[in-house]
C-alpha cells in the first residue's frame, strides 16, 4: 500500500479480490480497521468516534466527497457520536486494493 493520496481513476485499473494474506498484510498498515463478514459479504470496517452529531456529520460529508471523487462508495452507519464505515468491492466479490486506498484517504481526514 502506498501513502500516495492523489486521486486515482479506478475505471482504468484492473481490480481483483485480494487473497487472505494480502488482506492481513494491508490491514496491518491501517489503524483501527478490522475484517468483518465472510464470502461475498466480507469487508473491512472501522468505527470513527466524535464528540457530537455536528462533528460526525462533517466527517460523513467529507468522506462522501472523497468517495464520490474516487468512484468507490462505502456503506455507512451514522449515529450521534460515531460513523461506522464498511468497504468492499462488489464487482470483484471481495476486498480489493481500492478498499484499502479509500480507507487510507478516510483516515487522512482526521490526521
C-alpha positions as CSV (number, residue, x, y, z in Angstrom):
1,X,0.0,0.0,0.0
2,X,1.2,3.5,-0.7
3,X,0.9,6.8,1.1
4,X,0.2,8.5,-2.2
5,X,-3.2,10.1,-1.9
6,X,-3.5,11.5,-5.4
7,X,-6.9,10.8,-7.0
8,X,-6.9,7.6,-8.9
9,X,-9.0,6.6,-11.9
10,X,-10.1,3.2,-10.8
11,X,-12.1,2.6,-14.0
12,X,-8.8,2.3,-15.9
13,X,-7.3,-0.2,-13.5
14,X,-7.9,-3.9,-13.3
15,X,-9.2,-4.8,-9.9
16,X,-9.3,-8.2,-8.3
17,X,-10.3,-9.7,-4.9
18,X,-7.2,-9.8,-2.7
19,X,-6.1,-13.1,-1.2
20,X,-6.3,-13.6,2.6
21,X,-2.6,-13.0,3.1
22,X,-2.8,-9.7,1.2
23,X,-5.7,-8.5,3.2
24,X,-4.0,-9.3,6.5
25,X,-0.8,-7.5,5.4
26,X,-2.8,-4.4,4.3
27,X,-4.9,-4.4,7.5
28,X,-1.7,-4.4,9.5
29,X,-0.8,-1.0,7.9
30,X,-4.1,0.6,8.9
31,X,-5.1,1.7,12.4
32,X,-8.5,0.5,13.8
33,X,-9.7,-1.3,10.7
34,X,-10.9,-4.9,11.0
35,X,-12.2,-7.7,8.8
36,X,-15.9,-8.4,9.0
37,X,-18.2,-10.9,7.3
38,X,-17.3,-13.7,5.0
39,X,-17.7,-14.9,1.4
40,X,-19.2,-12.2,-0.8
41,X,-20.1,-10.2,2.3
42,X,-16.5,-9.8,3.5
43,X,-15.5,-6.2,4.1
44,X,-13.1,-4.0,6.1
45,X,-14.7,-1.9,8.7
46,X,-13.9,0.9,11.1
47,X,-15.8,2.9,13.7
48,X,-14.9,6.6,13.8
49,X,-15.9,8.4,17.1
50,X,-16.7,12.0,17.6
51,X,-17.8,14.4,20.3
52,X,-21.2,15.2,18.8
53,X,-23.5,14.9,15.8
54,X,-22.1,18.0,14.1
55,X,-18.6,16.6,14.0
56,X,-20.0,13.2,12.9
57,X,-21.8,14.8,10.0
58,X,-18.9,17.0,9.0
59,X,-16.8,13.8,8.7
60,X,-19.5,12.0,6.8
61,X,-19.8,14.9,4.3
62,X,-16.0,15.0,3.8
63,X,-16.0,11.2,3.4
64,X,-18.8,11.4,0.8
65,X,-16.8,13.9,-1.2
66,X,-13.8,11.6,-1.3
67,X,-15.9,8.5,-2.1
68,X,-17.5,10.3,-5.0
69,X,-14.2,11.5,-6.4
70,X,-12.8,8.0,-6.1
71,X,-16.0,6.4,-7.5
72,X,-15.9,3.9,-4.7
73,X,-18.7,4.2,-2.2
74,X,-18.7,2.6,1.3
75,X,-21.6,1.5,3.4
76,X,-22.1,3.9,6.3
77,X,-23.9,3.6,9.6
78,X,-24.3,7.2,11.0
79,X,-25.0,7.8,14.7
80,X,-24.9,10.8,17.0
81,X,-21.3,10.3,18.0
82,X,-19.9,7.8,15.5
83,X,-19.8,6.6,12.0
84,X,-19.2,3.0,11.0
85,X,-17.5,2.7,7.6
86,X,-17.7,-0.6,5.7
87,X,-15.7,-1.1,2.5
88,X,-15.7,-3.9,-0.1
89,X,-15.6,-4.1,-3.9
90,X,-18.9,-5.5,-5.1
91,X,-17.7,-6.1,-8.7
92,X,-14.9,-8.4,-7.6
93,X,-16.9,-10.1,-4.8
94,X,-14.5,-9.3,-2.1
95,X,-11.9,-6.8,-0.9
96,X,-9.6,-5.1,-3.4
97,X,-6.8,-2.6,-3.2
98,X,-9.4,0.1,-3.9
99,X,-10.9,-0.5,-0.4
100,X,-7.5,-0.1,1.3
101,X,-6.8,3.1,-0.7
102,X,-10.1,4.6,0.3
103,X,-9.6,3.6,3.9
104,X,-6.3,5.5,3.9
105,X,-8.0,8.5,2.4
106,X,-10.7,8.4,5.1
107,X,-8.2,8.1,7.9
108,X,-6.3,11.1,6.4
109,X,-9.3,13.3,7.1
110,X,-8.5,13.1,10.8
111,X,-4.8,13.5,10.8
